[in-house]
Amino acid sequence: MYEIATGRRAYAKMRQADLLRSKLAHETKDMLEFPPGCCPQSYIDLASSCWAVPSQRPCMDQRALHPVGGAIK
C-alpha cells in the first residue's frame, strides 16, 4: 500500500539483512511515513492497521463495512 500511494520502494535505503532483522523484531511499523497529502487519511489508517501483528490486523469483513474513502492522488 505504501508503494502504491507514494511511488517509492518501501525500505529502499535499508540493507536486506537489516530489514529482515527489523521485521523479525517487529520494529518496522513506524519506519515508513506517508508524505503529507499523498493519499486520504483513511488509506494511511488502513495501511497502518495492516502492519500490526497478524492477530490484530483487520479482516476483509471489517474492511467491507468501512471502505477506504477518497481517491489516491
All heavy atoms as TSV, in Angstrom:
chain	resi	resn	atom	element	x	y	z
A	1	MET	N	N	0.832	-1.190	0.000
A	1	MET	CA	C	0.000	0.000	0.000
A	1	MET	C	C	0.873	1.249	0.000
A	1	MET	O	O	0.543	2.230	-0.633
A	1	MET	CB	C	-0.928	-0.012	1.213
A	1	MET	CG	C	-1.983	-1.109	1.156
A	1	MET	SD	S	-3.113	-1.081	2.591
A	1	MET	CE	C	-4.074	0.361	2.213
A	2	TYR	N	N	1.986	1.191	0.710
A	2	TYR	CA	C	2.908	2.331	0.755
A	2	TYR	C	C	3.448	2.621	-0.642
A	2	TYR	O	O	3.475	3.765	-1.084
A	2	TYR	CB	C	4.047	2.032	1.729
A	2	TYR	CG	C	5.117	3.095	1.755
A	2	TYR	CD1	C	4.968	4.219	2.550
A	2	TYR	CD2	C	6.254	2.982	0.973
A	2	TYR	CE1	C	5.945	5.214	2.571
A	2	TYR	CE2	C	7.234	3.964	0.985
A	2	TYR	CZ	C	7.071	5.079	1.783
A	2	TYR	OH	O	8.028	6.060	1.800
A	3	GLU	N	N	3.874	1.592	-1.325
A	3	GLU	CA	C	4.458	1.775	-2.652
A	3	GLU	C	C	3.439	2.304	-3.655
A	3	GLU	O	O	3.761	3.129	-4.509
A	3	GLU	CB	C	5.071	0.462	-3.136
A	3	GLU	CG	C	6.290	0.076	-2.318
A	3	GLU	CD	C	6.822	-1.304	-2.617
A	3	GLU	OE1	O	6.145	-2.079	-3.317
A	3	GLU	OE2	O	7.932	-1.598	-2.157
A	4	ILE	N	N	2.200	1.854	-3.553
A	4	ILE	CA	C	1.145	2.340	-4.449
A	4	ILE	C	C	0.886	3.821	-4.205
A	4	ILE	O	O	0.761	4.612	-5.143
A	4	ILE	CB	C	-0.155	1.529	-4.245
A	4	ILE	CG1	C	0.044	0.099	-4.750
A	4	ILE	CG2	C	-1.331	2.191	-4.959
A	4	ILE	CD1	C	-1.072	-0.838	-4.365
A	5	ALA	N	N	0.796	4.217	-2.949
A	5	ALA	CA	C	0.461	5.602	-2.616
A	5	ALA	C	C	1.601	6.585	-2.888
A	5	ALA	O	O	1.371	7.723	-3.266
A	5	ALA	CB	C	0.052	5.698	-1.147
A	6	THR	N	N	2.841	6.130	-2.705
A	6	THR	CA	C	3.972	7.065	-2.789
A	6	THR	C	C	4.784	6.947	-4.074
A	6	THR	O	O	5.500	7.880	-4.429
A	6	THR	CB	C	4.948	6.848	-1.613
A	6	THR	OG1	O	5.536	5.550	-1.727
A	6	THR	CG2	C	4.255	7.009	-0.269
A	7	GLY	N	N	4.698	5.808	-4.726
A	7	GLY	CA	C	5.542	5.579	-5.896
A	7	GLY	C	C	6.984	5.289	-5.517
A	7	GLY	O	O	7.875	5.281	-6.355
A	8	ARG	N	N	7.226	5.039	-4.242
A	8	ARG	CA	C	8.569	4.751	-3.725
A	8	ARG	C	C	8.639	3.317	-3.239
A	8	ARG	O	O	7.651	2.774	-2.764
A	8	ARG	CB	C	8.900	5.657	-2.538
A	8	ARG	CG	C	8.859	7.111	-2.848
A	8	ARG	CD	C	9.120	7.898	-1.582
A	8	ARG	NE	N	8.890	9.306	-1.794
A	8	ARG	CZ	C	8.777	10.179	-0.818
A	8	ARG	NH1	N	8.879	9.797	0.436
A	8	ARG	NH2	N	8.568	11.449	-1.089
A	9	ARG	N	N	9.812	2.725	-3.340
A	9	ARG	CA	C	10.005	1.388	-2.814
A	9	ARG	C	C	10.123	1.472	-1.291
A	9	ARG	O	O	10.895	2.280	-0.771
A	9	ARG	CB	C	11.261	0.777	-3.408
A	9	ARG	CG	C	11.309	-0.718	-3.223
A	9	ARG	CD	C	12.464	-1.322	-3.998
A	9	ARG	NE	N	13.273	-1.994	-3.012
A	9	ARG	CZ	C	14.584	-1.926	-2.924
A	9	ARG	NH1	N	15.259	-1.222	-3.783
A	9	ARG	NH2	N	15.218	-2.562	-1.984
A	10	ALA	N	N	9.368	0.651	-0.606
A	10	ALA	CA	C	9.423	0.632	0.856
A	10	ALA	C	C	10.786	0.145	1.330
A	10	ALA	O	O	11.343	-0.791	0.769
A	10	ALA	CB	C	8.326	-0.267	1.406
A	11	TYR	N	N	11.319	0.806	2.325
A	11	TYR	CA	C	12.590	0.431	2.944
A	11	TYR	C	C	13.745	0.424	1.944
A	11	TYR	O	O	14.701	-0.335	2.087
A	11	TYR	CB	C	12.488	-0.944	3.630
A	11	TYR	CG	C	11.296	-1.092	4.521
A	11	TYR	CD1	C	10.233	-1.919	4.157
A	11	TYR	CD2	C	11.206	-0.409	5.723
A	11	TYR	CE1	C	9.117	-2.058	4.975
A	11	TYR	CE2	C	10.105	-0.538	6.545
A	11	TYR	CZ	C	9.062	-1.372	6.164
A	11	TYR	OH	O	7.976	-1.510	6.974
A	12	ALA	N	N	13.697	1.276	0.941
A	12	ALA	CA	C	14.702	1.286	-0.131
A	12	ALA	C	C	16.112	1.560	0.381
A	12	ALA	O	O	17.084	1.096	-0.211
A	12	ALA	CB	C	14.329	2.319	-1.185
A	13	LYS	N	N	16.236	2.282	1.464
A	13	LYS	CA	C	17.564	2.660	1.965
A	13	LYS	C	C	18.154	1.648	2.949
A	13	LYS	O	O	19.259	1.834	3.439
A	13	LYS	CB	C	17.512	4.036	2.615
A	13	LYS	CG	C	17.153	5.119	1.619
A	13	LYS	CD	C	17.100	6.471	2.267
A	13	LYS	CE	C	16.716	7.519	1.233
A	13	LYS	NZ	N	16.662	8.849	1.794
A	14	MET	N	N	17.407	0.577	3.219
A	14	MET	CA	C	17.891	-0.425	4.180
A	14	MET	C	C	18.519	-1.610	3.457
A	14	MET	O	O	18.057	-2.021	2.405
A	14	MET	CB	C	16.736	-0.941	5.040
A	14	MET	CG	C	16.205	0.064	6.021
A	14	MET	SD	S	14.982	-0.670	7.113
A	14	MET	CE	C	16.036	-1.588	8.219
A	15	ARG	N	N	19.559	-2.143	4.062
A	15	ARG	CA	C	20.127	-3.391	3.552
A	15	ARG	C	C	19.151	-4.518	3.888
A	15	ARG	O	O	18.453	-4.465	4.908
A	15	ARG	CB	C	21.475	-3.673	4.201
A	15	ARG	CG	C	22.524	-2.665	3.832
A	15	ARG	CD	C	23.856	-2.939	4.483
A	15	ARG	NE	N	23.710	-3.573	5.798
A	15	ARG	CZ	C	24.637	-4.338	6.362
A	15	ARG	NH1	N	25.769	-4.553	5.773
A	15	ARG	NH2	N	24.433	-4.872	7.550
A	16	GLN	N	N	19.104	-5.553	3.044
A	16	GLN	CA	C	18.154	-6.644	3.252
A	16	GLN	C	C	18.319	-7.317	4.606
A	16	GLN	O	O	17.331	-7.639	5.259
A	16	GLN	CB	C	18.266	-7.665	2.129
A	16	GLN	CG	C	17.705	-7.165	0.821
A	16	GLN	CD	C	17.754	-8.217	-0.270
A	16	GLN	OE1	O	18.420	-9.236	-0.150
A	16	GLN	NE2	N	17.041	-7.948	-1.345
A	17	ALA	N	N	19.538	-7.523	5.038
A	17	ALA	CA	C	19.771	-8.173	6.333
A	17	ALA	C	C	19.222	-7.319	7.481
A	17	ALA	O	O	18.611	-7.849	8.418
A	17	ALA	CB	C	21.258	-8.432	6.531
A	18	ASP	N	N	19.402	-6.001	7.405
A	18	ASP	CA	C	18.882	-5.109	8.450
A	18	ASP	C	C	17.360	-5.094	8.446
A	18	ASP	O	O	16.724	-5.075	9.500
A	18	ASP	CB	C	19.423	-3.695	8.257
A	18	ASP	CG	C	20.926	-3.609	8.463
A	18	ASP	OD1	O	21.476	-4.459	9.213
A	18	ASP	OD2	O	21.549	-2.705	7.883
A	19	LEU	N	N	16.769	-5.103	7.265
A	19	LEU	CA	C	15.312	-5.122	7.152
A	19	LEU	C	C	14.749	-6.412	7.745
A	19	LEU	O	O	13.774	-6.383	8.494
A	19	LEU	CB	C	14.882	-4.962	5.696
A	19	LEU	CG	C	13.387	-5.034	5.426
A	19	LEU	CD1	C	12.639	-3.956	6.211
A	19	LEU	CD2	C	13.118	-4.890	3.938
A	20	LEU	N	N	15.350	-7.533	7.420
A	20	LEU	CA	C	14.895	-8.809	7.959
A	20	LEU	C	C	14.969	-8.816	9.477
A	20	LEU	O	O	14.020	-9.222	10.149
A	20	LEU	CB	C	15.711	-9.957	7.368
A	20	LEU	CG	C	15.342	-11.349	7.843
A	20	LEU	CD1	C	13.885	-11.665	7.522
A	20	LEU	CD2	C	16.253	-12.381	7.221
A	21	ARG	N	N	16.087	-8.340	10.035
A	21	ARG	CA	C	16.216	-8.273	11.495
A	21	ARG	C	C	15.114	-7.401	12.102
A	21	ARG	O	O	14.515	-7.747	13.114
A	21	ARG	CB	C	17.592	-7.717	11.880
A	21	ARG	CG	C	18.597	-8.760	12.244
A	21	ARG	CD	C	19.841	-8.158	12.881
A	21	ARG	NE	N	20.550	-7.238	12.001
A	21	ARG	CZ	C	21.393	-7.604	11.038
A	21	ARG	NH1	N	21.621	-8.877	10.833
A	21	ARG	NH2	N	22.005	-6.716	10.298
A	22	SER	N	N	14.850	-6.259	11.486
A	22	SER	CA	C	13.821	-5.346	11.996
A	22	SER	C	C	12.438	-5.966	11.917
A	22	SER	O	O	11.634	-5.834	12.830
A	22	SER	CB	C	13.839	-4.042	11.198
A	22	SER	OG	O	15.039	-3.352	11.394
A	23	LYS	N	N	12.149	-6.650	10.820
A	23	LYS	CA	C	10.844	-7.293	10.676
A	23	LYS	C	C	10.665	-8.400	11.704
A	23	LYS	O	O	9.590	-8.543	12.287
A	23	LYS	CB	C	10.651	-7.828	9.262
A	23	LYS	CG	C	10.336	-6.738	8.268
A	23	LYS	CD	C	9.716	-7.326	7.030
A	23	LYS	CE	C	9.185	-6.265	6.133
A	23	LYS	NZ	N	7.924	-5.710	6.547
A	24	LEU	N	N	11.696	-9.188	11.912
A	24	LEU	CA	C	11.599	-10.269	12.899
A	24	LEU	C	C	11.400	-9.725	14.307
A	24	LEU	O	O	10.765	-10.367	15.139
A	24	LEU	CB	C	12.840	-11.156	12.836
A	24	LEU	CG	C	12.959	-12.013	11.572
A	24	LEU	CD1	C	14.312	-12.713	11.538
A	24	LEU	CD2	C	11.823	-13.014	11.486
A	25	ALA	N	N	11.919	-8.545	14.561
A	25	ALA	CA	C	11.764	-7.923	15.878
A	25	ALA	C	C	10.520	-7.030	15.946
A	25	ALA	O	O	10.290	-6.366	16.940
A	25	ALA	CB	C	13.004	-7.102	16.207
A	26	HIS	N	N	9.718	-7.028	14.873
A	26	HIS	CA	C	8.504	-6.204	14.788
A	26	HIS	C	C	8.807	-4.724	15.003
A	26	HIS	O	O	8.087	-4.017	15.697
A	26	HIS	CB	C	7.443	-6.672	15.784
A	26	HIS	CG	C	7.051	-8.097	15.598
A	26	HIS	ND1	N	6.325	-8.524	14.512
A	26	HIS	CD2	C	7.312	-9.203	16.332
A	26	HIS	CE1	C	6.138	-9.825	14.603
A	26	HIS	NE2	N	6.735	-10.262	15.691
A	27	GLU	N	N	9.895	-4.244	14.407
A	27	GLU	CA	C	10.299	-2.852	14.572
A	27	GLU	C	C	10.092	-2.016	13.306
A	27	GLU	O	O	10.556	-0.893	13.245
A	27	GLU	CB	C	11.782	-2.792	14.967
A	27	GLU	CG	C	12.075	-3.420	16.304
A	27	GLU	CD	C	13.557	-3.512	16.588
A	27	GLU	OE1	O	14.363	-3.322	15.661
A	27	GLU	OE2	O	13.907	-3.782	17.750
A	28	THR	N	N	9.412	-2.549	12.313
A	28	THR	CA	C	9.287	-1.818	11.048
A	28	THR	C	C	8.011	-0.989	10.962
A	28	THR	O	O	7.875	-0.167	10.064
A	28	THR	CB	C	9.326	-2.774	9.842
A	28	THR	OG1	O	8.303	-3.755	10.001
A	28	THR	CG2	C	10.680	-3.434	9.713
A	29	LYS	N	N	7.077	-1.166	11.857
A	29	LYS	CA	C	5.776	-0.498	11.761
A	29	LYS	C	C	5.895	1.018	11.608
A	29	LYS	O	O	5.213	1.615	10.791
A	29	LYS	CB	C	4.930	-0.831	12.985
A	29	LYS	CG	C	3.567	-0.179	12.939
A	29	LYS	CD	C	2.737	-0.490	14.150
A	29	LYS	CE	C	1.417	0.205	14.036
A	29	LYS	NZ	N	0.766	0.418	15.270
A	30	ASP	N	N	6.727	1.649	12.387
A	30	ASP	CA	C	6.828	3.110	12.365
A	30	ASP	C	C	7.967	3.619	11.488
A	30	ASP	O	O	8.311	4.793	11.546
A	30	ASP	CB	C	6.993	3.635	13.799
A	30	ASP	CG	C	5.795	3.286	14.659
A	30	ASP	OD1	O	4.666	3.392	14.160
A	30	ASP	OD2	O	5.991	2.902	15.821
A	31	MET	N	N	8.537	2.763	10.677
A	31	MET	CA	C	9.672	3.171	9.858
A	31	MET	C	C	9.261	3.831	8.546
A	31	MET	O	O	10.060	4.496	7.922
A	31	MET	CB	C	10.573	1.974	9.581
A	31	MET	CG	C	11.231	1.446	10.844
A	31	MET	SD	S	12.181	-0.050	10.571
A	31	MET	CE	C	13.508	0.569	9.573
A	32	LEU	N	N	8.034	3.619	8.106
A	32	LEU	CA	C	7.562	4.223	6.866
A	32	LEU	C	C	6.606	5.359	7.184
A	32	LEU	O	O	5.689	5.194	7.972
A	32	LEU	CB	C	6.827	3.191	6.004
A	32	LEU	CG	C	7.652	2.065	5.429
A	32	LEU	CD1	C	6.750	1.093	4.684
A	32	LEU	CD2	C	8.723	2.588	4.509
A	33	GLU	N	N	6.825	6.485	6.551
A	33	GLU	CA	C	5.914	7.612	6.720
A	33	GLU	C	C	5.360	7.990	5.360
A	33	GLU	O	O	6.097	8.130	4.393
A	33	GLU	CB	C	6.643	8.803	7.340
A	33	GLU	CG	C	7.030	8.581	8.779
A	33	GLU	CD	C	7.610	9.838	9.405
A	33	GLU	OE1	O	7.353	10.943	8.894
A	33	GLU	OE2	O	8.311	9.703	10.401
A	34	PHE	N	N	4.057	8.155	5.300
A	34	PHE	CA	C	3.427	8.614	4.076
A	34	PHE	C	C	3.651	10.120	3.953
A	34	PHE	O	O	3.411	10.849	4.912
A	34	PHE	CB	C	1.924	8.323	4.100
A	34	PHE	CG	C	1.588	6.866	3.915
A	34	PHE	CD1	C	1.581	5.987	4.980
A	34	PHE	CD2	C	1.274	6.384	2.658
A	34	PHE	CE1	C	1.268	4.650	4.804
A	34	PHE	CE2	C	0.957	5.050	2.468
A	34	PHE	CZ	C	0.948	4.180	3.545
A	35	PRO	N	N	4.101	10.593	2.792
A	35	PRO	CA	C	4.272	12.039	2.620
A	35	PRO	C	C	2.930	12.761	2.767
A	35	PRO	O	O	1.896	12.224	2.367
A	35	PRO	CB	C	4.792	12.171	1.186
A	35	PRO	CG	C	5.302	10.827	0.820
A	35	PRO	CD	C	4.506	9.841	1.613
A	36	PRO	N	N	2.924	13.955	3.335
A	36	PRO	CA	C	1.677	14.708	3.506
A	36	PRO	C	C	0.952	14.875	2.167
A	36	PRO	O	O	1.566	15.190	1.150
A	36	PRO	CB	C	2.140	16.062	4.046
A	36	PRO	CG	C	3.482	15.793	4.647
A	36	PRO	CD	C	4.088	14.681	3.842
A	37	GLY	N	N	-0.341	14.609	2.186
A	37	GLY	CA	C	-1.184	14.822	1.019
A	37	GLY	C	C	-1.104	13.763	-0.062
A	37	GLY	O	O	-1.732	13.902	-1.099
A	38	CYS	N	N	-0.370	12.668	0.169
A	38	CYS	CA	C	-0.231	11.659	-0.884
A	38	CYS	C	C	-1.483	10.799	-1.033
A	38	CYS	O	O	-1.717	10.230	-2.093
A	38	CYS	CB	C	0.984	10.771	-0.654
A	38	CYS	SG	S	0.798	9.550	0.649
A	39	CYS	N	N	-2.282	10.707	0.033
A	39	CYS	CA	C	-3.487	9.880	-0.012
A	39	CYS	C	C	-4.381	10.243	1.176
A	39	CYS	O	O	-3.947	10.918	2.102
A	39	CYS	CB	C	-3.110	8.407	0.022
A	39	CYS	SG	S	-2.081	7.924	1.406
A	40	PRO	N	N	-5.638	9.791	1.152
A	40	PRO	CA	C	-6.551	10.103	2.264
A	40	PRO	C	C	-6.078	9.490	3.584
A	40	PRO	O	O	-5.418	8.443	3.588
A	40	PRO	CB	C	-7.873	9.455	1.833
A	40	PRO	CG	C	-7.746	9.182	0.386
A	40	PRO	CD	C	-6.286	9.018	0.100
A	41	GLN	N	N	-6.414	10.136	4.666
A	41	GLN	CA	C	-6.034	9.632	5.993
A	41	GLN	C	C	-6.599	8.235	6.232
A	41	GLN	O	O	-5.957	7.397	6.863
A	41	GLN	CB	C	-6.502	10.589	7.095
A	41	GLN	CG	C	-6.050	10.185	8.480
A	41	GLN	CD	C	-4.527	10.140	8.632
A	41	GLN	OE1	O	-3.840	11.055	8.197
A	41	GLN	NE2	N	-3.997	9.082	9.234
A	42	SER	N	N	-7.771	7.943	5.683
A	42	SER	CA	C	-8.358	6.614	5.863
A	42	SER	C	C	-7.484	5.532	5.219
A	42	SER	O	O	-7.405	4.413	5.721
A	42	SER	CB	C	-9.781	6.568	5.301
A	42	SER	OG	O	-9.785	6.941	3.935
A	43	TYR	N	N	-6.811	5.867	4.117
A	43	TYR	CA	C	-5.895	4.935	3.463
A	43	TYR	C	C	-4.680	4.688	4.354
A	43	TYR	O	O	-4.245	3.553	4.534
A	43	TYR	CB	C	-5.465	5.506	2.109
A	43	TYR	CG	C	-4.632	4.578	1.259
A	43	TYR	CD1	C	-5.234	3.735	0.330
A	43	TYR	CD2	C	-3.244	4.556	1.366
A	43	TYR	CE1	C	-4.473	2.888	-0.462
A	43	TYR	CE2	C	-2.478	3.709	0.578
A	43	TYR	CZ	C	-3.099	2.880	-0.337
A	43	TYR	OH	O	-2.348	2.049	-1.119
A	44	ILE	N	N	-4.149	5.756	4.924
A	44	ILE	CA	C	-2.998	5.639	5.830
A	44	ILE	C	C	-3.376	4.813	7.057
A	44	ILE	O	O	-2.614	3.957	7.497
A	44	ILE	CB	C	-2.476	7.031	6.233
A	44	ILE	CG1	C	-1.932	7.754	4.999
A	44	ILE	CG2	C	-1.411	6.930	7.326
A	44	ILE	CD1	C	-1.615	9.225	5.219
A	45	ASP	N	N	-4.567	5.054	7.589
A	45	ASP	CA	C	-5.031	4.289	8.754
A	45	ASP	C	C	-5.141	2.805	8.428
A	45	ASP	O	O	-4.753	1.946	9.232
A	45	ASP	CB	C	-6.375	4.815	9.243
A	45	ASP	CG	C	-6.289	6.227	9.796
A	45	ASP	OD1	O	-5.167	6.695	10.116
A	45	ASP	OD2	O	-7.357	6.873	9.897
A	46	LEU	N	N	-5.676	2.483	7.241
A	46	LEU	CA	C	-5.790	1.083	6.835
A	46	LEU	C	C	-4.410	0.457	6.689
A	46	LEU	O	O	-4.163	-0.636	7.194
A	46	LEU	CB	C	-6.571	0.968	5.519
A	46	LEU	CG	C	-6.630	-0.439	4.920
A	46	LEU	CD1	C	-7.297	-1.413	5.878
A	46	LEU	CD2	C	-7.357	-0.405	3.585
A	47	ALA	N	N	-3.500	1.141	6.016
A	47	ALA	CA	C	-2.147	0.610	5.848
A	47	ALA	C	C	-1.492	0.378	7.205
A	47	ALA	O	O	-0.882	-0.675	7.436
A	47	ALA	CB	C	-1.303	1.564	5.009
A	48	SER	N	N	-1.636	1.324	8.100
A	48	SER	CA	C	-1.045	1.194	9.435
A	48	SER	C	C	-1.632	0.010	10.192
A	48	SER	O	O	-0.906	-0.719	10.876
A	48	SER	CB	C	-1.257	2.481	10.238
A	48	SER	OG	O	-0.595	3.553	9.607
A	49	SER	N	N	-2.939	-0.202	10.072
A	49	SER	CA	C	-3.555	-1.333	10.772
A	49	SER	C	C	-3.093	-2.666	10.191
A	49	SER	O	O	-3.027	-3.663	10.894
A	49	SER	CB	C	-5.083	-1.224	10.741
A	49	SER	OG	O	-5.586	-1.391	9.429
A	50	CYS	N	N	-2.730	-2.690	8.929
A	50	CYS	CA	C	-2.237	-3.915	8.298
A	50	CYS	C	C	-0.811	-4.242	8.723
A	50	CYS	O	O	-0.353	-5.365	8.509
A	50	CYS	CB	C	-2.315	-3.794	6.776
A	50	CYS	SG	S	-4.002	-3.770	6.150
A	51	TRP	N	N	-0.090	-3.300	9.306
A	51	TRP	CA	C	1.264	-3.538	9.783
A	51	TRP	C	C	1.284	-4.155	11.174
A	51	TRP	O	O	2.342	-4.499	11.689
A	51	TRP	CB	C	2.071	-2.243	9.803
A	51	TRP	CG	C	2.334	-1.660	8.444
A	51	TRP	CD1	C	2.397	-2.340	7.268
A	51	TRP	CD2	C	2.568	-0.299	8.129
A	51	TRP	NE1	N	2.649	-1.475	6.232
A	51	TRP	CE2	C	2.766	-0.210	6.729
A	51	TRP	CE3	C	2.630	0.865	8.886
A	51	TRP	CZ2	C	3.020	0.985	6.089
A	51	TRP	CZ3	C	2.894	2.052	8.231
A	51	TRP	CH2	C	3.092	2.107	6.850
A	52	ALA	N	N	0.128	-4.307	11.791
A	52	ALA	CA	C	0.055	-4.890	13.132
A	52	ALA	C	C	0.418	-6.380	13.077
A	52	ALA	O	O	0.517	-6.975	11.995
A	52	ALA	CB	C	-1.357	-4.724	13.693
A	53	VAL	N	N	0.580	-6.965	14.243
A	53	VAL	CA	C	0.813	-8.415	14.285
A	53	VAL	C	C	-0.414	-9.096	13.680
A	53	VAL	O	O	-1.532	-8.554	13.738
A	53	VAL	CB	C	1.079	-8.906	15.727
A	53	VAL	CG1	C	2.390	-8.348	16.257
A	53	VAL	CG2	C	-0.067	-8.575	16.643
A	54	PRO	N	N	-0.249	-10.264	13.066
A	54	PRO	CA	C	-1.348	-10.892	12.324
A	54	PRO	C	C	-2.678	-10.980	13.075
A	54	PRO	O	O	-3.732	-10.744	12.498
A	54	PRO	CB	C	-0.794	-12.274	11.992
A	54	PRO	CG	C	0.677	-12.044	11.865
A	54	PRO	CD	C	0.997	-11.015	12.930
A	55	SER	N	N	-2.656	-11.292	14.342
A	55	SER	CA	C	-3.914	-11.441	15.089
A	55	SER	C	C	-4.664	-10.117	15.270
A	55	SER	O	O	-5.854	-10.118	15.579
A	55	SER	CB	C	-3.645	-12.069	16.454
A	55	SER	OG	O	-2.827	-11.205	17.230
A	56	GLN	N	N	-3.981	-8.983	15.062
A	56	GLN	CA	C	-4.616	-7.677	15.251
A	56	GLN	C	C	-4.916	-6.959	13.937
A	56	GLN	O	O	-5.421	-5.843	13.942
A	56	GLN	CB	C	-3.725	-6.793	16.119
A	56	GLN	CG	C	-3.556	-7.339	17.515
A	56	GLN	CD	C	-2.575	-6.519	18.338
A	56	GLN	OE1	O	-1.898	-5.631	17.838
A	56	GLN	NE2	N	-2.489	-6.829	19.613
A	57	ARG	N	N	-4.598	-7.586	12.808
A	57	ARG	CA	C	-4.861	-6.972	11.510
A	57	ARG	C	C	-6.348	-7.045	11.187
A	57	ARG	O	O	-7.032	-7.978	11.599
A	57	ARG	CB	C	-4.074	-7.695	10.419
A	57	ARG	CG	C	-2.598	-7.503	10.549
A	57	ARG	CD	C	-1.864	-8.262	9.482
A	57	ARG	NE	N	-0.438	-8.239	9.777
A	57	ARG	CZ	C	0.428	-9.093	9.305
A	57	ARG	NH1	N	0.049	-10.053	8.485
A	57	ARG	NH2	N	1.695	-8.999	9.629
A	58	PRO	N	N	-6.865	-6.065	10.430
A	58	PRO	CA	C	-8.287	-6.112	10.065
A	58	PRO	C	C	-8.546	-7.248	9.074
A	58	PRO	O	O	-7.707	-7.550	8.220
A	58	PRO	CB	C	-8.525	-4.749	9.402
A	58	PRO	CG	C	-7.187	-4.335	8.911
A	58	PRO	CD	C	-6.188	-4.896	9.867
A	59	CYS	N	N	-9.690	-7.890	9.213
A	59	CYS	CA	C	-10.059	-8.932	8.261
A	59	CYS	C	C	-10.853	-8.286	7.119
A	59	CYS	O	O	-11.256	-7.130	7.203
A	59	CYS	CB	C	-10.866	-10.027	8.940
A	59	CYS	SG	S	-12.491	-9.476	9.501
A	60	MET	N	N	-11.075	-9.012	6.069
A	60	MET	CA	C	-11.784	-8.461	4.906
A	60	MET	C	C	-13.214	-8.057	5.263
A	60	MET	O	O	-13.735	-7.092	4.736
A	60	MET	CB	C	-11.778	-9.461	3.754
A	60	MET	CG	C	-10.407	-9.607	3.116
A	60	MET	SD	S	-9.729	-8.032	2.521
A	60	MET	CE	C	-10.817	-7.680	1.168
A	61	ASP	N	N	-13.866	-8.781	6.165
A	61	ASP	CA	C	-15.227	-8.415	6.579
A	61	ASP	C	C	-15.248	-7.036	7.216
A	61	ASP	O	O	-16.149	-6.242	6.985
A	61	ASP	CB	C	-15.795	-9.436	7.562
A	61	ASP	CG	C	-16.057	-10.781	6.910
A	61	ASP	OD1	O	-16.154	-10.838	5.665
A	61	ASP	OD2	O	-16.157	-11.780	7.647
A	62	GLN	N	N	-14.245	-6.725	8.031
A	62	GLN	CA	C	-14.164	-5.406	8.663
A	62	GLN	C	C	-13.954	-4.321	7.617
A	62	GLN	O	O	-14.520	-3.250	7.687
A	62	GLN	CB	C	-13.022	-5.367	9.676
A	62	GLN	CG	C	-13.253	-6.219	10.890
A	62	GLN	CD	C	-12.003	-6.346	11.725
A	62	GLN	OE1	O	-10.918	-6.605	11.208
A	62	GLN	NE2	N	-12.155	-6.173	13.028
A	63	ARG	N	N	-13.111	-4.573	6.624
A	63	ARG	CA	C	-12.825	-3.574	5.596
A	63	ARG	C	C	-14.041	-3.345	4.717
A	63	ARG	O	O	-14.273	-2.248	4.249
A	63	ARG	CB	C	-11.619	-3.989	4.736
A	63	ARG	CG	C	-10.314	-3.995	5.470
A	63	ARG	CD	C	-9.945	-2.761	6.292
A	63	ARG	NE	N	-10.397	-1.490	5.816
A	63	ARG	CZ	C	-10.708	-0.452	6.591
A	63	ARG	NH1	N	-10.634	-0.551	7.894
A	63	ARG	NH2	N	-11.099	0.690	6.086
A	64	ALA	N	N	-14.840	-4.376	4.473
A	64	ALA	CA	C	-16.029	-4.222	3.640
A	64	ALA	C	C	-17.042	-3.304	4.320
A	64	ALA	O	O	-17.773	-2.574	3.659
A	64	ALA	CB	C	-16.656	-5.583	3.350
A	65	LEU	N	N	-17.077	-3.328	5.650
A	65	LEU	CA	C	-18.008	-2.465	6.392
A	65	LEU	C	C	-17.524	-1.029	6.459
A	65	LEU	O	O	-18.308	-0.110	6.615
A	65	LEU	CB	C	-18.204	-3.007	7.809
A	65	LEU	CG	C	-18.893	-4.361	7.906
A	65	LEU	CD1	C	-18.887	-4.838	9.353
A	65	LEU	CD2	C	-20.307	-4.281	7.362
A	66	HIS	N	N	-16.211	-0.828	6.368
A	66	HIS	CA	C	-15.624	0.504	6.482
A	66	HIS	C	C	-14.630	0.727	5.334
A	66	HIS	O	O	-13.411	0.716	5.555
A	66	HIS	CB	C	-14.913	0.660	7.826
A	66	HIS	CG	C	-15.795	0.395	8.987
A	66	HIS	ND1	N	-16.753	1.273	9.399
A	66	HIS	CD2	C	-15.895	-0.686	9.808
A	66	HIS	CE1	C	-17.398	0.759	10.441
A	66	HIS	NE2	N	-16.900	-0.418	10.703
A	67	PRO	N	N	-15.104	0.893	4.100
A	67	PRO	CA	C	-14.184	1.044	2.971
A	67	PRO	C	C	-13.364	2.326	3.066
A	67	PRO	O	O	-13.754	3.287	3.712
A	67	PRO	CB	C	-15.099	1.077	1.756
A	67	PRO	CG	C	-16.436	1.496	2.293
A	67	PRO	CD	C	-16.496	1.002	3.708
A	68	VAL	N	N	-12.242	2.317	2.398
A	68	VAL	CA	C	-11.373	3.495	2.345
A	68	VAL	C	C	-12.057	4.539	1.484
A	68	VAL	O	O	-12.454	4.261	0.362
A	68	VAL	CB	C	-9.991	3.122	1.759
A	68	VAL	CG1	C	-9.147	4.356	1.585
A	68	VAL	CG2	C	-9.312	2.100	2.651
A	69	GLY	N	N	-12.186	5.736	2.002
A	69	GLY	CA	C	-12.845	6.799	1.235
A	69	GLY	C	C	-11.851	7.671	0.506
A	69	GLY	O	O	-10.690	7.769	0.860
A	70	GLY	N	N	-12.295	8.307	-0.555
A	70	GLY	CA	C	-11.460	9.240	-1.299
A	70	GLY	C	C	-10.566	8.550	-2.303
A	70	GLY	O	O	-10.323	7.364	-2.238
A	71	ALA	N	N	-10.104	9.311	-3.241
A	71	ALA	CA	C	-9.229	8.780	-4.293
A	71	ALA	C	C	-7.776	9.101	-3.962
A	71	ALA	O	O	-7.479	10.099	-3.333
A	71	ALA	CB	C	-9.598	9.400	-5.627
A	72	ILE	N	N	-6.910	8.242	-4.403
A	72	ILE	CA	C	-5.475	8.479	-4.232
A	72	ILE	C	C	-5.035	9.437	-5.311
A	72	ILE	O	O	-5.389	9.286	-6.467
A	72	ILE	CB	C	-4.697	7.151	-4.328
A	72	ILE	CG1	C	-5.146	6.222	-3.198
A	72	ILE	CG2	C	-3.201	7.402	-4.258
A	72	ILE	CD1	C	-4.577	4.852	-3.314
A	73	LYS	N	N	-4.258	10.422	-4.913
A	73	LYS	CA	C	-3.772	11.414	-5.884
A	73	LYS	C	C	-2.651	10.845	-6.713
A	73	LYS	O	O	-1.883	10.076	-6.289
A	73	LYS	CB	C	-3.289	12.664	-5.159
A	73	LYS	CG	C	-4.396	13.377	-4.439
A	73	LYS	CD	C	-3.835	14.599	-3.759
A	73	LYS	CE	C	-4.926	15.307	-2.976
A	73	LYS	NZ	N	-4.446	16.439	-2.246
